[in-house]
Amino acid sequence: MAKKSINILIFSGIWSFIIGILTALYLNLINYVIDFIWGYFNHHSNFSLRPAYPFLICIPFGIIIGFLVKKLGSYPLTIEEVLHDVRKSGKLDYHSWWKSFTLGLLSLGAGGSIGPEASTTVLTSGMINWLGDKIRLMTTHYKSWVHVWQIGIDKDTLLQSPKFSELFRTKNQKKWFITFNILIGLIGTILIFKLFPEEGAFGIHERPIHWSWTILWYSLISLIGGMLFAYFFLYLEKIFARVETWALPALLKATLWGIVLSVLTLVTDYALFSGEFHIVPFSKTALSYSPLFLLLIALIKTISTHVGFAMGWRGGKIFPAIFAIVAVGAAIAQFIPIQPAITVSLAVVASITIILEKPLLTAILLIFLLPISLAPLIFITAYIVMSIHKFLLKKIGLKSLIY
């Protein structure tokens, strides 16, 4: 029995390491695909075909996306849809992983204003569920390493196996096992990022912060602005979700969005992409734009994300939301006499806390995006905003705005 437990631990550790590697490789693949398609457009402002280039890319990709949506369905699943499936059935069906991979990569490569977190969540969760099923089979059926390393899983045999939670004698044993495999997976992910580094928004950002008592008063303006934008962002999400119910062919909707997205680039190139790689450089130049134009960028980014998603260009919405609120924060910063970095950071924290409704996750995410010296303020702000948000929800008789 002890030998079998050790074998299972070795097996799960090896596959967790592989899953971590594959997750990182997928994220790097997204960046390589985007750079391959859009690299010259992004790095050469004097490109002669620049105004027409989005039309040459977005429209053909829109046709391909629409055709695949018609054949395969609406993919990739969102994080909310993944969580719903897990709550409903206790697991995620990983057999359709290739649909999320294909459509997710196409929409991102085509310049869609969506993030990689949706397709990445589907792929990683699917691999984790597959690993859980393999471990269930190992505990009761497989007796040799030949069976252990087979990728395929027999569904009938799986039905006769105990549930994953039933494999452990205590809850602490289960927590230890899961924590061990998460850490091994993170090592695999970090290894790939170290071997193939990609310059992005995430990292430890150092910026001197000039603290003063006036921050306490003026920060209220940033918090209110961030909260109002979050409610506006979620409201438009519900409004534009109705587009998905339009009785139009999937091919027409996706192609039409390719045309509209191309037209939006004539106003601002920020209509494209998730915004992940543009957040840091944009924050350095945002104050050179007028407040009105910054608000226009935020509006276009929000519409581009929600409408594109509803028209079949599906993906994550967190990074586009962060980019949009950075633009709003920069507009607010031009009217209040405190350091712009503080104004923008507080607006981002307030907004993303409400959009995610998870203050701890918000704080951890934003610590790697905002100046590290603001870390204590980020945590405090996230929990204060969440308390206010819960109070407002209770007043209107709702438990949440995102489900």
BELGISUL-V331845 format. One record per pair of residues at least 24 apart in sequence whose C-alpha atoms are under 10 Angstrom apart, sorted by the first residue. I is the first residue (numbers start at 1). J is the second residue. Records with the same first field share a line. If there is no record, write none. Layout:
BEGIN
I: J + J
END
This chain:
BEGIN
1: 139
4: 138 + 139 + 143
5: 138 + 139
7: 138 + 145 + 148
8: 134 + 135 + 136 + 138 + 139 + 148
9: 135 + 177 + 180 + 181
11: 131 + 134 + 135 + 138 + 145 + 148 + 149
12: 128 + 131 + 132 + 134 + 135 + 177 + 178 + 180 + 181 + 184 + 185
13: 177 + 180 + 181 + 182 + 183 + 184 + 185
14: 181 + 184 + 185 + 188
15: 127 + 128 + 131 + 181 + 184 + 185 + 188
16: 127 + 128 + 131 + 180 + 181 + 182 + 183 + 184 + 185 + 186 + 187 + 188 + 189
17: 181 + 182 + 183 + 184 + 185 + 186 + 187 + 188 + 189 + 191
18: 127 + 184 + 185 + 187 + 188 + 189
19: 123 + 124 + 125 + 126 + 127 + 128 + 131 + 182 + 184 + 185 + 186 + 188 + 189
20: 124 + 127 + 181 + 182 + 183 + 184 + 185 + 186 + 187 + 188 + 189 + 190 + 191 + 192
21: 185 + 186 + 187 + 188 + 189 + 190 + 191 + 192 + 193
22: 123 + 124 + 127 + 185 + 188 + 189 + 192
23: 120 + 121 + 123 + 124 + 127 + 185 + 186 + 188 + 189 + 192
24: 120 + 124 + 186 + 188 + 189 + 190 + 191 + 192 + 193 + 196
25: 189 + 192 + 193 + 196
26: 101 + 105 + 116 + 119 + 120 + 123 + 124
27: 105 + 116 + 117 + 119 + 120 + 189 + 193 + 198
28: 192 + 193 + 196 + 197 + 198
29: 105 + 109
30: 104 + 105 + 106 + 108 + 109 + 116
31: 105 + 108 + 109 + 116 + 198 + 199 + 200 + 277
32: 109 + 198
33: 105 + 106 + 108 + 109 + 110
34: 105 + 106 + 108 + 109 + 110 + 111 + 273
35: 109
36: 109
37: 109 + 110 + 111
38: 109 + 110 + 111
41: 269
42: 269
50: 265 + 266
51: 262 + 263 + 265 + 266 + 269
52: 262 + 263 + 265 + 266
53: 262 + 265
54: 110 + 111 + 258 + 259 + 261 + 262 + 263 + 264 + 265 + 266 + 269 + 272
55: 258 + 259 + 260 + 261 + 262 + 263 + 265
56: 258 + 259 + 262
57: 109 + 110 + 111 + 258 + 259 + 262
58: 107 + 109 + 110 + 111 + 112 + 254 + 255 + 256 + 257 + 258 + 259 + 260 + 261 + 262 + 272
59: 110 + 254 + 255 + 256 + 257 + 258 + 259 + 260 + 261 + 262
60: 110 + 254 + 255 + 258 + 259
61: 106 + 107 + 109 + 110 + 111 + 112 + 254 + 255 + 258 + 313
62: 106 + 107 + 110 + 112 + 251 + 252 + 253 + 254 + 255 + 256 + 257 + 258 + 259 + 261 + 311 + 312 + 313
63: 250 + 251 + 252 + 253 + 254 + 255 + 256 + 257 + 258
64: 103 + 106 + 107 + 251 + 254 + 255
65: 102 + 103 + 104 + 106 + 107 + 110 + 250 + 251 + 253 + 254 + 255 + 258 + 311 + 312 + 313 + 314
66: 103 + 249 + 250 + 251 + 252 + 253 + 254 + 255 + 256 + 257 + 258 + 311 + 312 + 313
67: 249 + 250 + 251 + 252 + 254 + 255
68: 99 + 102 + 103 + 250 + 251 + 254 + 312
69: 99 + 103 + 249 + 250 + 251 + 254 + 311 + 312 + 313
70: 249 + 250 + 251 + 254 + 312
71: 250 + 251
72: 96 + 99 + 100 + 103
73: 99 + 100 + 103 + 250 + 312
74: 99 + 100 + 103 + 244 + 250 + 309 + 310 + 311 + 312 + 313 + 314
75: 99 + 100 + 101 + 102 + 103 + 104 + 118 + 119 + 122 + 312 + 313 + 314 + 315
76: 100 + 101 + 102 + 103 + 104 + 105 + 107 + 116 + 118 + 119 + 120 + 121 + 122 + 123 + 312 + 313 + 314 + 315 + 316
77: 104 + 118 + 119 + 120 + 121 + 122 + 123 + 314 + 315 + 316
78: 117 + 118 + 119 + 120 + 121 + 122 + 314 + 315 + 316 + 317
79: 117 + 118 + 119 + 120 + 121 + 122 + 315 + 316 + 317
80: 118 + 402 + 403
81: 118 + 122 + 403
82: 118 + 121 + 122 + 125 + 126
83: 121 + 122 + 125
84: 403
86: 125
90: 129 + 163 + 164
91: 125 + 126 + 128 + 129 + 130 + 132 + 133
92: 122 + 125 + 126 + 127 + 128 + 129 + 130
93: 122 + 125 + 126 + 127 + 129 + 130
94: 122 + 123 + 124 + 125 + 126 + 127 + 128 + 129 + 130
95: 126 + 127 + 130
96: 122 + 123 + 126
97: 122 + 123 + 124 + 125 + 126 + 127
98: 122 + 123
99: 123
100: 314 + 315
103: 312 + 313 + 314 + 315
104: 313 + 314 + 315 + 316
105: 314 + 315
106: 313 + 314
107: 273 + 308 + 309 + 312 + 313 + 314 + 315
108: 272 + 273 + 274 + 313 + 314 + 315 + 316
109: 273
110: 258 + 272 + 273 + 313
111: 258 + 261 + 262 + 271 + 272 + 273 + 274 + 313
112: 257 + 258 + 261 + 271 + 272 + 273 + 274 + 304 + 305 + 308 + 309 + 313 + 314 + 315
113: 261 + 270 + 271 + 272 + 273 + 274 + 275 + 301 + 302 + 303 + 304 + 305 + 306 + 307 + 308 + 309 + 313 + 314 + 315 + 316 + 317 + 319 + 320 + 321
114: 272 + 273 + 274 + 275 + 276 + 301 + 304 + 305 + 306 + 308 + 309 + 313 + 314 + 315 + 316 + 317 + 318 + 319 + 320 + 321
115: 273 + 274 + 275 + 276 + 305 + 314 + 315 + 316 + 317 + 318 + 319 + 320 + 321
116: 273 + 274 + 276 + 314 + 315 + 316 + 317 + 318 + 319
117: 315 + 316 + 317 + 318 + 319
118: 314 + 315 + 316 + 317 + 318
119: 314 + 315 + 316
120: 315 + 316
121: 316
128: 181 + 182
129: 164
132: 163 + 164 + 165
133: 158 + 161 + 162 + 163 + 164
134: 158 + 164
135: 161 + 164 + 167
136: 160 + 161 + 162 + 163 + 164 + 165 + 166 + 167
137: 161 + 162 + 163 + 164
139: 167
140: 167
198: 277
199: 277
200: 276 + 277 + 278 + 279 + 280 + 281 + 369
201: 275 + 276 + 277 + 278 + 279 + 280 + 281 + 368 + 369 + 370
202: 276 + 277 + 279 + 280 + 365 + 366 + 367 + 368 + 369 + 370
203: 367 + 368 + 369 + 370 + 371 + 372
204: 367 + 368 + 369 + 370 + 371 + 372 + 373
205: 280 + 367 + 368 + 369 + 370 + 371 + 372 + 373
206: 370 + 371 + 372 + 373 + 374
207: 341 + 370 + 371 + 372 + 373 + 374
208: 339 + 341 + 371 + 372 + 373 + 374
209: 339 + 340 + 341 + 342 + 371 + 373 + 374
210: 338 + 339 + 341 + 342
211: 338 + 339 + 342
212: 338 + 339
214: 337 + 338
215: 336 + 337 + 338 + 339 + 342 + 343
217: 338
218: 333 + 336 + 337 + 338 + 343
219: 336 + 338 + 342 + 343 + 344 + 345 + 346 + 347
220: 343 + 346 + 347
221: 329 + 332 + 333 + 335 + 336 + 343 + 346 + 347
222: 328 + 329 + 330 + 332 + 333 + 336 + 342 + 343 + 344 + 345 + 346 + 347 + 348 + 349 + 350 + 351
223: 329 + 343 + 344 + 345 + 346 + 347 + 348 + 349 + 350 + 351 + 381 + 384 + 385
224: 346 + 347 + 350 + 351 + 385
225: 325 + 328 + 329 + 332 + 343 + 344 + 346 + 347 + 348 + 350 + 351
226: 325 + 326 + 328 + 329 + 332 + 343 + 344 + 345 + 346 + 347 + 348 + 349 + 350 + 351 + 352 + 353 + 354 + 385
227: 325 + 347 + 348 + 349 + 350 + 351 + 352 + 353 + 354 + 355 + 385 + 388 + 389
228: 347 + 350 + 351 + 354
229: 298 + 299 + 321 + 324 + 325 + 328 + 329 + 347 + 348 + 350 + 351 + 352 + 354 + 355
230: 321 + 325 + 347 + 348 + 350 + 351 + 352 + 353 + 354 + 355 + 356
231: 351 + 354 + 355 + 401
232: 299 + 302 + 351
233: 298 + 299 + 302 + 303 + 306 + 321 + 324 + 325 + 351 + 355
234: 302 + 306 + 321 + 354 + 355 + 401 + 402
235: 401 + 402
236: 302 + 303 + 306 + 307
237: 302 + 303 + 305 + 306 + 307 + 309 + 310 + 317 + 402
238: 306 + 401 + 402
239: 306 + 307
240: 303 + 305 + 306 + 307 + 308 + 309 + 310 + 311
241: 306 + 307 + 309 + 310 + 311
242: 307 + 310
243: 306 + 307 + 308 + 309 + 310 + 311 + 312
244: 307 + 309 + 310 + 311 + 312
245: 310 + 311
246: 310 + 311
248: 311
250: 311 + 312
251: 311 + 312
252: 311 + 312
253: 308 + 310 + 311 + 312 + 313
254: 308 + 309 + 310 + 311 + 312 + 313
255: 311 + 312 + 313
256: 308 + 311
257: 304 + 307 + 308 + 309 + 310 + 311 + 312 + 313
258: 308 + 311 + 313
260: 304 + 307 + 308
261: 300 + 304 + 307 + 308
264: 300 + 301 + 304
265: 300
267: 296 + 297 + 300
268: 293 + 296 + 297 + 300 + 301
269: 297 + 301
270: 297 + 298 + 300 + 301 + 304 + 320 + 323 + 324
271: 297 + 298 + 299 + 300 + 301 + 302 + 303 + 304 + 305 + 320
272: 300 + 301 + 304 + 305 + 320
273: 301 + 304 + 305 + 319 + 320
274: 301 + 305 + 315 + 316 + 317 + 318 + 319 + 320 + 321 + 322 + 323
275: 301 + 318 + 319 + 320 + 321 + 322 + 323 + 324
276: 318 + 319 + 320 + 322 + 323 + 369
277: 319 + 323
278: 323
279: 319 + 320 + 322 + 323 + 324 + 326 + 327 + 369
280: 323 + 326 + 369 + 370
282: 323 + 326 + 327 + 330
283: 323 + 326 + 327 + 329 + 330 + 340 + 341 + 344
284: 330 + 341
285: 330
286: 326 + 327 + 328 + 329 + 330 + 331
287: 327 + 329 + 330 + 331 + 332 + 333 + 334 + 340
288: 330 + 334
289: 327 + 330 + 331 + 334
290: 330 + 331 + 334
291: 327 + 328 + 329 + 330 + 331 + 332 + 333 + 334 + 335
292: 328 + 331
293: 327 + 328 + 331
294: 324 + 325 + 326 + 327 + 328 + 329 + 330 + 331 + 332
295: 324 + 325 + 326 + 327 + 328 + 329 + 330 + 331 + 332
296: 324 + 327 + 328
297: 323 + 324 + 325 + 327 + 328
298: 322 + 323 + 324 + 325 + 326 + 327 + 328 + 329
299: 324 + 325 + 327 + 328
300: 324
301: 325 + 327
317: 355
318: 352 + 355 + 356
319: 352
321: 348 + 351 + 352 + 355
322: 347 + 348 + 349 + 351 + 352 + 366 + 369
323: 348
324: 348
325: 349 + 350 + 351 + 352
326: 351
341: 370 + 371 + 374
342: 370 + 371 + 374 + 377
344: 370
345: 369 + 370 + 371 + 374 + 377 + 378
346: 370 + 374 + 377 + 378 + 381 + 382
347: 381
348: 378 + 382
349: 377 + 378 + 379 + 380 + 381 + 382 + 383 + 385
350: 378 + 381 + 382 + 383 + 384 + 385 + 386 + 389
351: 382 + 385
352: 382 + 385
353: 381 + 382 + 383 + 384 + 385 + 386 + 389
354: 382 + 385 + 386 + 388 + 389 + 390 + 400 + 401 + 402
355: 400 + 401 + 402
356: 386 + 401 + 402
357: 382 + 385 + 386 + 389 + 390 + 400 + 401 + 402
358: 382 + 383 + 386
359: 383 + 384 + 385 + 386 + 387
END
